[in-house]
Amino acid sequence: MPRVVISGYYGFQNNGDEAMLYAMLRALDQKIRGFDPVVLSRDPEGTRKFYGVRSVPRHDLGSILAEIRRADLIISGGGGLLQDVTGPNSILYYLGIVTLARVMRKPVFFYGQGIGPIRTVLGKTLMRLVANRVNLITVRDRESKEELIDLGVVRPGIEVTADPALGLDVSEIDPGLGADILAGAGVPEGQGLVGVSVRAWKGESAYKAVIARVCDNLAAEGLKVIFLPMHYPGDVAAGKEIASLMNSEPVIIERNLNFKEMLSLMAQTRLIIGMRLHFLIFGALLNIPMVGVSYDPKVDRFLSLVNMPAGGSVENLDYHKLSECVSRVMTASDQLRGELAGKVAVLRREALRGADLAAEMLKGRIQETGDRRQEK
């Protein structure tokens, strides 16, 4: 049975990362016969229960070394693991796992990663030293490939695929999940909904008043604004801050939603306004017209991929620009749904191609191991 260790930001109650893990596990299981994964997680028990796979604590060095030693392949990803704008810990941890694997001569595959921003000398040096020693890299957008090349990562093959979460099959989502949550929140069935996803970012506050004002405009048109937390509980707090600045009364979902519940809820909306990347990705999967508010280049990159507008950046969000974007998207809603469906179909094929590449790489590794055993 092929043993695969998967390293990423798992077990932190972040819907985007959990959706990526689910999509990766499903895709790899379909491509690799006897697939035997183990996930490094902050919450191993929760990961075991939700995904039905083995999991070990992501900071238990002994367990990690034991799993890598037994593994046929180490997967790093997906998502924006390799960046240092939030501090050095992320890039140190994930490249540390890769280094352990390479020291033990295990093949490493970067799966649908979004690279950067990497701004420190330490981060750039580590990327050049470590990433040049992995076996294959797939990234979720062209800009990530360009960033790797600029960092001096030239040795492994680098292929542009798509974010792993775009491999999700949303036809599997139960619409009853979202309907029950809305009923529990007192939202009348059939009311037009606008889904909003916000987060705190580096002490910025002016953007909250701008979003509140735009949400009030939507409420004045008869729509109900609903704040949806992609990362619990931080996003709930951010939603409450914006709600406190509104004249109308929005709905705030104050519970820890898993990504299946989030998708089911979002499927009830006519429009989404979002900061978090995977909220926008979920919206695209559901063909929901959207307006993004950017706090990171990854948001702009995805909006460009699906030809959806950025209403501005967190640092200088302008009410008139955001309001104009929202109005334009609402007016062209039907057309945009069709365009999103076409673009997402292409991106989904690219996301699933990551599993094909991992399977091909793993097959070569197993064959090589078998040849060595026969020689003995």
N, C-alpha and C positions, 0 to 999 in steps of 0.2 A: 504493500500500500504506500503510495507516495505521500511522504510527510512534508507538510508545508507550514512554516511559521509565518504569521502575518503580524506585522508591526505597524501601528498607527495610533491615532488619537481616539482610542476606544474605551468605553466604560465611563465617559465623562458626561453623559446625558446630553450630548450634542446631536441633534437629529440629522444634521448633514453628514457627519462622520459615521453615524450608525447606519444610515441609508447606504453609504458607500460600502461599508463592510457587508451588509446584507446582499447588495448587488454583486459584489465580488465573489462572495461565497456561492451564490446561486450560479453565476457564470462559470466559475472554476469547477464546480461540482458536475456541471453538464459537459465539460471538456476533458476532465481528468478522471480516468477510471480508478476507482478506489481512493479517491481524494480524501486525505486525512489531515485536516487543518488544526492548528492550535493558535489561538489569538492571544496576544499580549494585551492585557486589559487592566484598567484601574479597578474594575468591578468584575472579577472573574466569574463569580457566582451568577451575577446578572447576565453576563455575556453567555454563559453556558445555558441558562434557562431560556433566553430569548432566541438564540440562534441554534441551539442544539449541537454545539461544538465544544471541543476541549478548550480551556482557557487557563492561563496562569497570570499571576500578578506582574504587571509591567515593570516593577522596580525590585523584584526578587531576583537578584543576580544569579543565584544558584539554579533556580528553575529555568531562567532564560538560557543559561549555558547548557543545561541538560537538554532542553528542547532543540537548541541550535545544533548540538552535537548529533542528535538523532535525525535531523531534518535532511531532506533532499533539496529543498529550495527555501530561501528566505525572501518574502515579499515585503517591501517597504512601501506603504501607501494604503489608500490613495489620499488625496487632499493636499493642503498647503502645509506640509510638515517642515519643509526646508526653507525657513525664513528666520530672520532675527530682529524684525521690527517690534516684536513683543518681548524681546530679551533673548539671551543666549541659550536658555534651557532647551528650547525645542530643537534647534539644530545640533546641539551637543548630544542630546539623548538619541535622536534618530540616526545620526551618523555614528554614534557609539555602538548601536545595535548592528549596523552595517559592518563596522570595523571588527566586532567580535566574530561575525559570520565569515568575513574574509580571512581573518587569522586562522580560523578552523577550515579554511578552503571550501566553504560552502558557497554555491552560486547565489547571487543576489539580483533581484528584479525590482526596479522602481515601477510601481503600478499606477498609472494615471495621475502623476503628481503635478501640482502647481508649484513652480519654483519662484522663490523670492517674495518680497524684496529681501535681498541680502546686502547689508550696508556696511558691516564692520569688517575690519581687516581679518579678524579671527574667523568669521563666518566664511569669507571668500577663500581664505587659505584652506580651511577644512574641506570645503566643497571641492576644491581642485584636487586635494590629496586623496579624498575618500571616494568621491563620485567617479573618478577616472578608473577606479578599481572594481566597480560593479560590472555585472555581465550584460545587462540590457536595461535601457531606460525608456519608459513611455511617459509622456507628459500630456496634460489635458488641453494645452493651447500652444499656438505657435510662439507666443511671447516667452513661454517657459523654456522652450528649446533655445531661443535666442539668448536668454539669460544664462543658460548653462554654457553655451559656446563663449559668451563674453567672459564667463568665469574661468575659462580654460579647460572645460570638461569636453574632451575630444576623443577619448579612447573608446568608450562603449558606443554601441549604436543608440541613437536617440530617435524615437518615433513619436509623432504627434497623433494621439488618439482622442480621447475625450474624458471628462470627469466620470469616474466609475458609476456615480449615482444615476447618470443618464441611461444606464443599462437596466434600470428598474422597469418592470412590467406593471404599469398602473392599472391594467385591467383586473389585476388580482386584488385591488383595494376594495374593501367592503364599504359601500356608501352609508350603511347604517351606523358605522362608528361615528362619523361626523354629525349625522342627523341627531343621534342620541345626545352628543355633547352640546349641540346647539339648543336642543329642547331643554336640557338641564340648565342652560344659561339663560333661559327665558326668551330666546330668539324665535319669533313667529315663523312658521314654515312658509317658504315662498318669498320672504323679504329679500330684496336685493342686498348683497353683502359685498363689502370691500375688505379684503384681508390686508393687515398691516403688520410687518415684522420690523422691529427696531432693536437696537442694542446701544449700550453705553460705549463711548469711544474717547479715550484719552482726555477726559475732563471737558470735552466740548458740550455746549448746552444750547447755543443759539438755534441749532437745527431743530430742536424739539419744538420750539414755538412755531417754526415754519410748517412742520408736519402737522401740528395741532390745527393750524389755521386752514390748511388744505383739507384735512379731515372734516372740519366743520362745514366747509363748502360742499363736500360730498353728502354730508348728513342733510344739508339744506335741500338737496336734490332728491331726498327721500331714500337714500341708501343708508345702510347700517354699517358702521365701522366696527371691525372686530380685530383686536390685537392678539396675535398668535405667537407664543414664545418658542423659538427654535432651540434655544439653550436655556434650560431651567436651572435656577430661578432668576438669573440675571436679567433676562429679557422681559420677565414680568415686571420687574422694578422699572425698567426703562419705559415700558408701555404705560404704567401708572403715572409716571412723570408727565408724559405727553397728554394723557387723558385729563390730568389735573389742569392743564392749560386750555382745554377745549370748553366751548360753551354748550355743545351737545353732549349727549351721554353715550359713549361707545360701550362695547362689550369687551371685557378683558378676560381671556382664558387664563386662569391662575393655577392650572395643574400641569404636572409633568407629562407632556404628550410624547408617545413614541412616534416614529416617523410615519407609521401606517395611519395612526389617528390624525396626524398633521395633514397628510395627503388627502384623507377623507374629508377633513374640514375644509381644506382649500378648494376641493372640488365643488363646494357650494358657493364659491365667490365669483363675481363678475369681473373683478379687477384686483390686482395686488400691488402694493407699494412696499418695497422691501430693501433692507440694508444687507442682510446676510445672504451670501452667495447661494447656499443650498435652498433657501426659501424661493429664490428666483429660479433655480433649477427645477424645483418641484412644480412651480407655476408653469414653466415651459413644458414639462412632461404632461401636464394637464391642459395645455394649450390655453392658458389664461393670460390675457393681455396684462402687461406689467410696466411699472416705472421703477427704476432702481435709484437708490441713494447710495453713493459710493463712499466707502471708508478705506478701500484697499484696491490696488490695481486689478486683483482677480475679479472684482465685481464688474469693472469696466470691460475687462476682457470677455466675460461671458455675455454681457449685454450686447457687445459688438457681434459675437458669434450668432446670436439669435435676432439681431437687428431690432432690438428693443431700446427705448431711450433711457439715458441716465438723466435724472432730474436735477443733478448737481452733486457736489461732494459735501460731506459732513462739515468740513472746515469753512465752507462759504456758501451754504445752501441759500438760494434765493427764492423767495415766495413766488414771484411772478413766473420764473422759469419752471419751477416744479408744478405750479398750477396749470400752466400752459401745456406741459407734457401730459399731465393727467387728463385734461380735457381732450387733447388730441387722440390719446389712446382710447378713451371712452367712445369718441365719435367713430373711430375706425375699428371698433371691437371685433366685428364679424370677420373683416378682412384679415386682421392680425391673428385671429385664431387659426385660420387656414394657413397663413404663412408659418406660424409656429409649428404646426403639425408637420409640414414638409421639412423644416430645418431640424426638428427633433428626431425625425426618422433617420436622417443621415448621422446625427450625433450619436444616436443609440447604437447604430452599427459600429461606429468607431469605438464607443465605450466597450462593447462586447468583444471587439478585436483584441483588447488587452488580455482577456482570458485565453484567446487562441495563442497569442505570443508566449504567455506564461506556460501553457501546456506544451508547446513546441520546445521551449527551453528545458522544461522538466523532463520531457521524453529523452532529449539528448543526454541529460545528466544521468538518468537511470540506465540508459544504454551503455554509457561510459563506465559506470560502476559495475554493471554486469560483465563487461569485457574484462575489467581488471580482475574480477573474481574468477573468471574462467582461466585467465592466465596463471593464477595462483594454483 
